[in-house]
Structures are given as structure tokens and as C-alpha cells.
Amino acid sequence: MYPLIPFNKPYFSGNETRYIEQAVRCGKISGDGLFTQRVHGFFEQQLGFQKVLLTTSCTDALEMAALLLNIQPGDEVLMPSFTFVSAANAFVLRGAKVVFVDSTALNPNIDAAALESLITPRTRAIVPVHYAGIACDMDTIQAVADRHGLAVVEDAAHAIDSYHRGRALGSLGTLAAFSFHETKNIISGEGGMLAINDLRFGPRAEVIREKGTTRSAFFRGEVDKYGWVDVGSSFLPSDIIAAYLWAQIENLDDIQRQRRAIWQRYYSALESLAQLGLGLPMLPEYATNNGHLFYLVCRSLAERTALIAHLKQLGIWAVFHYLSLHKSPYYAAQHDGRDLPWTDHYADHLVRLPLFYELTPNDQARITDAVLGFYRTY
């Protein structure tokens, strides 16, 4: 009876297919073509990253980070339990032990104050995840990392065009991983990027990304032939993916204005729910909002389940997010047994509302009216 409002709808500017055709006509649709170079230039020159490399996914960027840091079996890596499994898998694949850290009461980001007590002689890295594009407490995280000689790998999958004290997220850690999955602010369907903020890792990153070979240097004319010199894999995306992404980058300012406006309308319409004990997104004073996603934190799992079902009946697709990784079937037996109450709280209570470029004010009013209507009777 109700027109469906999806949770997400990929943004399409109109130039994506034109640029893809241009890439095809250039005769080079494998990696590191014209559009890949344009994308790299934008992030390095406009956003201030030292060096970036497009990858086939954020997962691949995280796996490259683990390889670059020479993570070995028995090494320990600290990261939040409330995150996507890719962050953990990247390091588990190298044999590392993941030490999960709780979220904060303020928002689902990693509790930076808990890090110091979890560090051991085997700790190698901290992986903060900027949930919903809201910066983690990078001042504390970086101070802890500096005291103990640890690398910081920012999981910035949600965090394009978001900032910590005026610096772009992804530019603060040793390395950072971004996502251009179709649910993100700017997209290429699938796709990701590794940001390299310590240039000592730059040359080896190119080798790892090219199957462990010096192929990139060969095509720049820096070596007369290329060979196998290191471990690596095929992390290099087609220039067709970069062509789609370039059309998105050209429209970044417009996309961001629209997403932030949608986010603000949600907040203004639903702010009163805080008086009932629900949680809304909270921005620390050091963070900015990039309009990546809007969430509510319900008062119980039963309430969240009922709210999602209520919205679905009205043709509105809302979803929950991560499950607690420290309780996952694969890793529960390897977790050290600490309770992570805020992680479990968000896993059981957080619900995400539709947010995409084409979400109209009328459809958004339909969503907020439905949410408010639910709480008038629940």
C-alpha cells in the first residue's frame, strides 16, 4: 500500500557512464589509467594525503596495511568490537591476535581511554574506526601510540570529507583505509583506497598492490624489467571503477551539502526522542559531521525489533548495524573474556534510517512521522 523508501539508493550524477566510455576508448581499462591518476591527484592535492592508492575495496586496503606493517603470528592489534569484520580479518589473516576494545557511551567509536591498559609487549597497532564519519578521539589514540611505538591504521570507511580538528580523517594515522562501496557518500560500486601518511611505506605499498612486483616502477620507466620482489596480491582496480568514482568526486560538494541537510532534518525532527531515553548521534567538539548515516539508539532490543517491523509495514526500510565481533562464532573462543557492555548496547539497540542523495523532504517527513508515531504508542 505504501511506496517503498529503500535504505540506500546509489547516487548517479550522469557523467559516470560517459567517463567509463572515455576510459574504454582510451584503450587502457586495467589499473592506474587516466582516471585512477585523476582520483589519486584529487586526494593528494586537494585533501592533503601524502600518498594514496586506489584498491578494489576497503577490505583490500586494510589487508595491504597489515602487510605493510609486517604483522606476524602472535602480534596483537587493538580495535573496536563494534565494527565490520573486514577490520579484524585483515590482521587475523596475518596470524595476529585481535584485542577488542569497547565503544564509548557517547557514540560507537573506540574507547580511547581503555587502550593503555590493554597494551602488551606484543601490541603492534591500533585500528580506530570512525563510525558514521564521526572522528574518534585521535588526540588520545595518537598519544598512546606514540608512547608505545605503535602504528595507527584509521578505518575511514565511513569518513570521506570528515575532519578531526580541521584535518581530514584518514590523514592522521600511519595508514588509512577508505571505502567507495555503493552505500558510502561517494561510490564506485565496489572500491576502496589506501592512504599512506608515512612515505616510508610508499614504495613497498606499490609493490604489494601489484602482486609483489615492481610493475608500477617499470611502467614509469624506473626499471628496465619487473620481477617478483615481495609478497603481494592483486589489489589494483580497473580504470573503469576509477572513471565512475571520478564523476562522483566532481560532485562531492553537492553530494555533501545534500547529505548533511538530510542528516540535519532527521536530527531536528527526532531530537525530542532524547527525552524518552533514546540516543541520537553525538559529535564531540573535535569532530565534524559528513552526513554518512543517521542512527537512533533504542532502549531495548525488543523495541528496536518492533520499530524496524513498524517501519517496514509502512514501506520504510530501516536496518541495524554490526554484531559484537568479540561474541562472533568465529572469534568468541579467542576473546579474553572481558565484558564490552557498550559494544553490546549498540549491537542490540542501534537502528539506521534511510539516507541517500535522492531522499526527498516529503519522504523524509514520512519516515520521521512514522518513527514519532511509533513512540506515541509504544
C-alpha positions as CSV (number, residue, x, y, z in Angstrom):
1,M,0.0,0.0,0.0
2,Y,3.0,2.3,0.6
3,P,5.7,3.3,-2.0
4,L,8.9,1.7,-0.8
5,I,11.6,4.0,0.7
6,P,14.8,2.0,0.5
7,F,17.6,2.2,3.0
8,N,20.0,3.2,0.3
9,K,20.0,4.3,-3.3
10,P,23.3,4.7,-5.2
11,Y,23.9,8.2,-6.4
12,F,24.4,8.7,-10.1
13,S,25.5,12.1,-11.4
14,G,25.1,11.3,-15.1
15,N,28.8,11.5,-16.1
16,E,29.7,8.1,-14.8
17,T,28.8,6.2,-18.0
18,R,30.4,8.9,-20.1
19,Y,33.7,8.6,-18.3
20,I,33.6,4.8,-18.4
21,E,33.2,5.1,-22.2
22,Q,36.1,7.5,-22.3
23,A,38.2,5.1,-20.3
24,V,37.3,2.3,-22.8
25,R,38.1,4.5,-25.8
26,C,41.5,5.4,-24.3
27,G,42.4,1.7,-24.7
28,K,43.5,1.2,-21.1
29,I,40.9,-0.1,-18.8
30,S,43.2,-2.0,-16.4
31,G,44.6,-0.3,-13.4
32,D,46.4,3.0,-13.0
33,G,45.0,4.6,-16.1
34,L,43.9,8.2,-16.7
35,F,41.0,8.2,-14.2
36,T,43.0,6.4,-11.5
37,Q,45.6,9.2,-11.7
38,R,42.9,11.9,-11.5
39,V,41.5,10.3,-8.4
40,H,44.9,10.0,-6.8
41,G,45.7,13.6,-7.6
42,F,42.5,14.8,-6.0
43,F,43.1,13.1,-2.7
44,E,46.8,14.1,-2.6
45,Q,46.5,17.7,-3.7
46,Q,43.0,18.7,-2.5
47,L,42.7,16.8,0.7
48,G,46.3,16.6,1.8
49,F,47.0,12.9,1.9
50,Q,50.7,12.2,1.5
51,K,50.1,9.3,-1.0
52,V,47.0,7.3,-2.0
53,L,46.5,4.1,-3.9
54,L,43.1,3.0,-5.2
55,T,42.2,-0.6,-4.3
56,T,39.4,-2.9,-5.2
57,S,37.8,-2.5,-1.7
58,C,38.3,-1.1,1.7
59,T,38.9,-4.6,2.8
60,D,41.9,-4.8,0.4
61,A,43.2,-1.5,1.7
62,L,43.1,-2.9,5.3
63,E,44.9,-6.1,4.2
64,M,47.6,-4.1,2.5
65,A,48.0,-2.1,5.7
66,A,48.6,-5.4,7.6
67,L,51.1,-6.5,5.1
68,L,52.9,-3.1,5.1
69,L,53.2,-3.3,8.9
70,N,54.7,-6.8,8.7
71,I,52.1,-8.2,11.1
72,Q,53.3,-11.6,12.3
73,P,51.6,-14.5,14.1
74,G,51.2,-13.7,17.8
75,D,51.3,-9.9,17.2
76,E,48.4,-8.0,18.9
77,V,46.2,-5.4,17.3
78,L,43.7,-3.2,19.2
79,M,40.4,-2.3,17.5
80,P,36.7,-1.8,18.4
81,S,34.4,-4.8,18.6
82,F,31.6,-2.8,17.1
83,T,32.8,-2.7,13.5
84,F,32.7,-4.6,10.3
85,V,34.6,-7.9,10.1
86,S,37.0,-6.7,7.4
87,A,38.9,-4.7,10.0
88,A,39.6,-7.8,12.1
89,N,40.1,-10.2,9.1
90,A,42.9,-8.1,7.7
91,F,45.0,-8.8,10.7
92,V,43.8,-12.3,11.6
93,L,44.9,-13.3,8.1
94,R,48.4,-12.4,9.1
95,G,48.1,-14.5,12.3
96,A,47.6,-11.6,14.7
97,K,45.5,-11.7,17.8
98,V,42.8,-9.1,17.8
99,V,42.3,-7.4,21.2
100,F,38.8,-5.9,21.1
101,V,38.1,-2.6,22.8
102,D,34.7,-1.3,24.0
103,S,32.8,1.6,22.5
104,T,32.1,4.8,24.4
105,A,28.9,5.9,26.0
106,L,28.9,9.0,23.7
107,N,29.0,7.1,20.4
108,P,30.0,3.7,19.0
109,N,33.6,4.8,18.4
110,I,36.5,3.1,20.2
111,D,37.0,4.0,23.9
112,A,40.4,5.6,23.6
113,A,40.7,5.8,27.4
114,A,40.7,2.0,27.6
115,L,43.7,1.5,25.2
116,E,46.6,2.0,27.6
117,S,45.5,-0.9,29.9
118,L,45.3,-3.3,27.0
119,I,48.8,-2.8,25.6
120,T,51.3,-5.6,26.0
121,P,54.8,-6.1,24.6
122,R,53.2,-7.9,21.6
123,T,50.9,-4.9,20.6
124,R,51.8,-3.6,17.2
125,A,48.9,-1.4,16.1
126,I,45.7,0.4,17.0
127,V,42.8,0.5,14.5
128,P,40.3,3.2,15.3
129,V,37.1,3.1,13.2
130,H,35.4,6.5,12.6
131,Y,31.8,5.2,12.9
132,A,29.2,7.2,11.0
133,G,32.0,9.5,9.8
134,I,32.5,10.9,13.3
135,A,36.1,11.2,14.4
136,C,37.5,9.0,17.1
137,D,39.4,10.7,19.9
138,M,42.6,10.8,17.8
139,D,44.5,13.0,20.2
140,T,44.4,10.3,22.9
141,I,44.9,7.5,20.4
142,Q,47.9,9.1,18.8
143,A,49.4,9.9,22.2
144,V,49.1,6.3,23.3
145,A,50.5,5.1,20.0
146,D,53.5,7.5,20.3
147,R,54.3,6.4,23.9
148,H,54.4,2.7,22.9
149,G,55.8,3.0,19.4
150,L,52.6,1.6,17.7
151,A,51.2,2.2,14.3
152,V,47.8,3.7,13.9
153,V,45.6,2.4,11.0
154,E,42.5,4.5,10.6
155,D,39.5,2.6,9.3
156,A,37.9,5.6,7.5
157,A,35.4,3.6,5.5
158,H,32.6,6.0,6.6
159,A,34.7,9.1,6.8
160,I,35.2,10.7,3.5
161,D,35.1,14.5,3.9
162,S,35.0,14.4,7.6
163,Y,37.6,16.1,9.9
164,H,39.3,16.0,13.3
165,R,40.4,19.5,14.4
166,G,40.5,20.6,10.8
167,R,42.5,17.7,9.5
168,A,40.9,15.2,7.1
169,L,40.1,11.8,8.7
170,G,42.5,9.3,7.1
171,S,45.4,11.7,7.2
172,L,46.2,11.3,10.9
173,G,47.3,7.7,11.3
174,T,50.3,5.9,9.8
175,L,47.9,4.4,7.2
176,A,44.2,4.6,6.5
177,A,41.6,2.7,4.5
178,F,38.6,4.2,2.7
179,S,35.5,2.6,1.1
180,F,33.7,3.5,-2.1
181,H,31.0,0.8,-1.7
182,E,27.6,1.8,-3.0
183,T,26.4,2.6,0.5
184,K,29.1,5.3,1.0
185,N,28.9,9.1,0.3
186,I,30.9,8.8,-2.9
187,I,30.9,5.4,-4.6
188,S,32.2,3.2,-7.4
189,G,30.0,0.2,-6.7
190,E,32.8,-1.6,-5.0
191,G,36.2,0.0,-4.4
192,G,38.5,1.4,-1.8
193,M,41.7,3.4,-1.2
194,L,44.8,3.1,1.0
195,A,46.1,6.4,2.3
196,I,49.8,6.4,3.2
197,N,50.8,9.1,5.6
198,D,54.2,7.8,6.4
199,L,56.0,7.9,3.0
200,R,58.5,5.2,4.1
201,F,55.7,2.8,3.2
202,G,55.0,4.2,-0.3
203,P,57.4,2.2,-2.5
204,R,56.5,-1.1,-0.8
205,A,52.8,-0.3,-1.0
206,E,53.1,-0.1,-4.8
207,V,54.8,-3.4,-4.9
208,I,52.3,-5.2,-2.6
209,R,49.4,-3.7,-4.7
210,E,51.0,-5.1,-7.9
211,K,51.2,-8.8,-6.8
212,G,54.6,-8.3,-5.1
213,T,56.3,-7.0,-8.3
214,T,58.0,-3.8,-9.4
215,R,55.4,-3.4,-12.2
216,S,54.4,0.1,-11.3
217,A,58.0,1.3,-11.4
218,F,58.5,-0.5,-14.7
219,F,55.7,1.4,-16.4
220,R,57.1,4.6,-15.1
221,G,60.4,3.8,-16.7
222,E,62.3,3.5,-13.4
223,V,63.4,-0.1,-14.0
224,D,64.0,-1.9,-17.3
225,K,62.0,-5.0,-16.3
226,Y,59.9,-6.0,-13.4
227,G,60.0,-9.1,-11.2
228,W,58.7,-10.7,-8.0
229,V,60.4,-8.9,-5.1
230,D,57.9,-9.2,-2.2
231,V,54.6,-10.7,-1.1
232,G,51.5,-9.1,-2.6
233,S,48.2,-9.6,-4.3
234,S,46.0,-8.1,-7.0
235,F,44.7,-5.1,-5.1
236,L,44.6,-2.8,-8.2
237,P,41.2,-1.8,-9.5
238,S,40.2,-1.3,-13.1
239,D,40.3,2.2,-14.5
240,I,36.5,1.7,-15.2
241,I,36.0,1.8,-11.4
242,A,38.1,4.9,-11.2
243,A,36.1,6.5,-14.0
244,Y,32.9,6.0,-12.1
245,L,34.5,7.4,-8.9
246,W,35.8,10.5,-10.7
247,A,32.3,11.5,-11.7
248,Q,31.3,11.2,-8.0
249,I,34.3,13.3,-6.9
250,E,33.4,16.1,-9.3
251,N,30.1,16.3,-7.4
252,L,31.4,15.8,-3.9
253,D,30.5,19.3,-2.6
254,D,26.9,18.9,-3.9
255,I,26.6,15.4,-2.5
256,Q,27.8,16.5,0.9
257,R,25.5,19.5,1.1
258,Q,22.6,17.3,0.4
259,R,23.6,14.5,2.8
260,R,24.3,17.0,5.6
261,A,20.9,18.7,5.0
262,I,19.1,15.3,5.2
263,W,21.1,14.4,8.4
264,Q,20.1,17.8,10.0
265,R,16.4,17.4,9.1
266,Y,16.5,14.0,10.8
267,Y,18.1,15.4,13.9
268,S,15.7,18.4,14.2
269,A,12.7,16.2,13.7
270,L,13.7,13.4,16.1
271,E,15.6,15.4,18.8
272,S,12.7,15.2,21.1
273,L,13.1,11.4,21.4
274,A,16.1,12.0,23.6
275,Q,13.6,13.0,26.3
276,L,12.3,9.4,26.2
277,G,15.7,8.0,26.7
278,L,16.7,7.2,23.1
279,G,20.2,8.0,21.8
280,L,20.9,10.3,18.9
281,P,24.3,10.8,17.1
282,M,26.6,12.9,19.2
283,L,29.5,14.9,17.8
284,P,32.5,15.6,20.1
285,E,33.9,19.2,19.9
286,Y,36.9,18.0,17.8
287,A,34.7,16.3,15.1
288,T,32.7,17.2,12.1
289,N,29.6,15.6,10.5
290,N,29.9,14.3,7.0
291,G,26.3,13.1,6.7
292,H,27.2,9.5,6.2
293,L,24.5,7.9,8.2
294,F,21.8,8.7,10.8
295,Y,21.0,6.4,13.6
296,L,18.9,6.1,16.7
297,V,19.8,4.0,19.8
298,C,16.6,2.4,21.1
299,R,16.0,1.5,24.7
300,S,15.9,-2.3,24.2
301,L,16.4,-5.0,21.6
302,A,12.6,-5.7,21.6
303,E,11.9,-2.0,21.0
304,R,14.3,-1.9,18.0
305,T,12.8,-5.0,16.5
306,A,9.3,-3.6,16.8
307,L,10.4,-0.2,15.4
308,I,12.0,-1.9,12.3
309,A,8.9,-4.0,11.8
310,H,6.7,-1.0,12.1
311,L,8.6,1.0,9.6
312,K,8.7,-2.0,7.2
313,Q,4.9,-2.2,7.3
314,L,4.8,1.4,6.2
315,G,7.2,0.8,3.3
316,I,10.3,2.2,5.0
317,W,13.5,0.1,5.0
318,A,15.5,0.7,8.2
319,V,18.3,-1.6,9.3
320,F,20.5,-2.4,12.3
321,H,24.3,-2.5,12.1
322,Y,27.2,-4.6,13.4
323,L,27.0,-7.5,15.7
324,S,29.6,-7.7,18.5
325,L,32.7,-9.2,17.0
326,H,34.0,-10.4,20.4
327,K,30.9,-12.7,20.6
328,S,31.1,-13.9,17.0
329,P,31.0,-17.7,16.4
330,Y,34.5,-17.5,14.8
331,Y,36.3,-15.4,17.4
332,A,34.4,-15.8,20.7
333,A,36.7,-18.5,22.0
334,Q,39.8,-16.3,21.3
335,H,38.4,-13.3,23.1
336,D,39.9,-12.8,26.5
337,G,36.6,-12.8,28.3
338,R,36.2,-9.1,29.1
339,D,32.7,-7.7,29.0
340,L,32.3,-4.9,26.4
341,P,28.9,-3.5,27.5
342,W,28.7,-0.5,25.2
343,T,29.6,-2.7,22.2
344,D,26.7,-5.0,23.1
345,H,24.4,-2.0,23.7
346,Y,24.9,-0.6,20.2
347,A,24.8,-4.1,18.6
348,D,21.3,-4.7,20.2
349,H,19.9,-1.2,20.2
350,L,21.1,0.9,17.2
351,V,18.9,1.3,14.1
352,R,19.9,3.2,10.9
353,L,17.4,5.2,9.0
354,P,17.4,5.7,5.2
355,L,19.9,8.3,4.0
356,F,20.7,8.8,0.3
357,Y,21.1,11.8,-2.0
358,E,17.6,11.5,-3.6
359,L,15.7,11.2,-0.4
360,T,13.2,14.0,-0.7
361,P,11.9,16.2,2.2
362,N,8.4,14.6,1.7
363,D,9.8,11.1,2.0
364,Q,11.9,12.1,4.9
365,A,8.9,13.6,6.7
366,R,7.1,10.3,6.1
367,I,10.0,8.5,7.8
368,T,10.2,10.8,10.8
369,D,6.3,10.9,11.2
370,A,6.4,7.1,11.2
371,V,9.1,7.0,13.9
372,L,7.4,9.6,16.1
373,G,4.1,7.8,15.6
374,F,5.6,4.6,16.8
375,Y,6.8,6.2,20.0
376,R,3.4,7.8,20.7
377,T,2.0,4.3,21.2
378,Y,5.0,2.1,22.2
